[in-house]
């Protein structure tokens, strides 16, 4: 400081000498270089009031020393650094400045106020419903301005006074702002203006009701209703109405009024209800007379009685009962009546019936049954007025039978018609059912010829068959037959080349035409074995009467084929086989068809046991196909036992039932046999000692490799008690009701209690579960490079049943299906991946019971890249290296722009690299198609350089760095190695593209296109 003062005095002395020299020239003026103006001192900040900590800073317009003091101007100190204001309060600062020429500014001052505490806001009264022009008062612990905000998003609102008149609904927030700008926001308030009118309705209206009623009171919105069932209660005793009120039985007087939110009330209303839910009771009393009876209908309460005389149910339009009814002594009389009281309740129907006639009618038919060549009409007559019911299908006459009319019954159907009929008179006396049989035969008989025999022996038996008893006349190799020709009495022996002619006459004289059968005179072929049901594989061969070619097909094939001489059918099911013989001259036999059914699967039978009457059991057999079930009740083998019985039928039925009496020593043994001769397994069931049958077989010799769901079953009507883990159950043990899930070995012990209380013996079911291991592994190091050993550790593999030392491991490092290691205890292995890429490593774990499980995990093997590049993978899993930053690939430097596509390629080639392919660039940008932007799918304007005025330095946007690669979107477009015709592409967008700058954004240009927004980066 002394040195500066000395220097300052020397400079002043020099200036004085110069001044004297100038004065010596005779001019009386001040030199222009003399500084006599004091410095101008500025203090920051300029605003006086603050609501957060701030710093006081001094500055001058020229080099000067600055002096500052807090509170007192006589204790100025040299200003060296900003002064921080951190506590609430009022602060006065004094300051001045002095330049190097000694010019000193006047002492100035400024007052600052730091107020960081928000004001305390009070709102009265509390939000709610008030009458119009109610006053809302706003208050605070310090002077404030008040604002009203309708929504939190509104940061300004409208200014209000501290007193507000409520003239309309008000909903939102009040805000107090002090002079420092501190704000306090109230909770959300809602004031409503009571503008409602007093209105009240009650439903249903007063009256008499026959069903329970709910009284509903309706008031204007915002009002309250009060009700009372006490006709003398004062208003303050009324109950506030909230839910509909149920009226009790009988007379009820309901009083009610409404009240608005502001306290106004309506007059008290009154309404009367009568609830009568009890129907009246109706009684009948008959007084006997000589020719007629008198019937009285009486009811104990006032009611309307209506009745019918035809037996129908009376309704409100039926006859009105006013005087006693007179009932004549004829036929049968039926009176039905009902009573309706004033509430509409209806009594139970009253039925009064008396029968005066007990003699049934006699009914006869004309003509009576017989055989007729023409249709007939049957007339039915009764000896008294009666309705006649009849059937024509032989079924008994019931209420749904046909009603006879006087036109008669036409019998026109061919064959037998059984007419059954009976009469019913007015007193419902029914005659015994009678029947007549009518046989109508108007058609000649149907005759068909059946050929049986062996083509190889040339001997055939021809049978003439008909669907009715007839007389058949025939000739063999002669003219047309007549009634003097031989009568057919049995099969006719014929040979190849013979021709038979025949006709038939039935019992009523209907004759057929003459039929000639010359099948034996044409080429013939026959397949062996014949059609039928077989339980073996079939080998079909052909016999034929002439040399020729046999054509055949198995439906649904549409084309016939020739050869081989033998056809094999070796699939189960129905097979339709068609064939014919074709001679060299072109003539051929008729197409023949054989139906073969192959079945070599034995039937399966399920058995259900139900308790029967008199201490017996009912056994229900249910097979999956028609089957005969051979069984014994003493447990002996039905195949050899003399006590074998049968159930079901292999040709007709698949289910049947039998009944067995209780026998403590009895056991049911059975097997099933189908029509093909396949026999099911022999099964034995202890019927009278209920047993538990699990749905999954148990036993110490069975090992399951999955989690089991066990269902315990027994006879119908039984209860199953069980315990797990080998514990013995009793009657207090759990009752089986839902499947048991076993994830590890367990022993279930259970017994059955049947419907009669008999308790079966406890049975144990041992389940051994050996689940496959759960393999897994980790790798070290975390980052894997090609050519470096990788350690795989599978010691985290889990197996419930085996320790890890008993497990075997096999490794496949490239998922090619060939394991690269032997099977053994190899939980830790090392491997070297020679090439970079994505590999799927497969680990197979094998436990002691040879249970196997596989675990696959993808491993990324990176390429070793230079320090300024990052290893990445394209969409095909191929590894490559890409520059960390846009060219020139240096952090903190702006990317090179205004380069063409050709120039970008040359830059990369000169650096020993290449321009990135399009798929490489996109994969590095969007993490292999996992996101739209490097940082995710949602655009963030702060992450990357996408909303700038020009390109920025590479890497300064640290939030835009993904996997070590910076600025993939925004900043500068980047050329990629993609050329189509004369056009090339750049990707990623630039600094001004905003949210449109993403990993898939592209533009096309020529190889010479340049732009101050376009750059590039290289790959290798």
Secondary structure, 3 states (H helix, E strand, C coil): CHHHHHHHHHHHHHHHHHHHHHHCCCCCCCCCCCCCCCCCEEEECCCCEECCCEEEEEEECCCEEEEEEECCCCCCEECCCCEEECCCEEEEEEEEEEECCCCECCCEEEEEEECCCCCCEEEECCCCEECCCEEEEEEECCCEEEEEECCCCCCCCEEECCEEEECCCEEEEEEEEECCCCEEECCCEEEEECCCCCCEEEECCCEEECCCCEEEEEECCCCEEEEECCCCCCHHHCEECCCCEECCCEEEEEEEEEECCCCCECCCEEEEEEECCCCCCEEEEEECCCCEEEEEEEECCCEEEEEECECCCCCCCCEECCCCEEEECCCEEEEEEEEEECCCCECCCEEEEEECCCCCCCEEEECCCEEECCCEEEEEEECCCEEEEEECECCCCCCCCEECCCCCEEECCCEEEEEEEEEEECCCCECCCEEEEEEECCCCCCEEEEEEEECCCCEEEEEEEECCCEEEEEEECCCCCCCCCEECCCCEEECCCCCEEEEEEECCCCECCCEEECHHHCCCEEEECCCEEECCCEEEEEEECCCEEEEEEECCCCCCEECCCCEEECCCEEEEEEEEEEECCCCECCCEEEEEEECCCCCCEEEEEEEECCCEEEEEEEECCCEEEEEECECCCCCCCCCCEEEEECCCECEEEEEEECCCCCEEEEEEEECCCCECCCEEECCCCCCCEECCCCCCCCEECCCEEECEECCCCCEEEEECCCCCCCCCCCECCCCEEECCCEEEEEEEECCCCCECCCEEEEEEECCCCECCCEEECCCEECCCEEEEECCCCECCCCCHHHCEEEEECCCCCCCCCCCECCCEEEEECCCCEEEEEEEEEECCCCCEEEEEEEEEEECCCCCCEEEEECCCCCEEEEECCCCCCCCCCECCCCCCHHHHHHHHHHCCCEECEHHHHHHHHHCCCCCCECCECCCCCCCCCCCCCCCCECCCCHHHEECCEECCCCCCEEEEEEEECCEEEEECCCCCCHHHCCCCCEEEECCCCCCCCEEECEEC
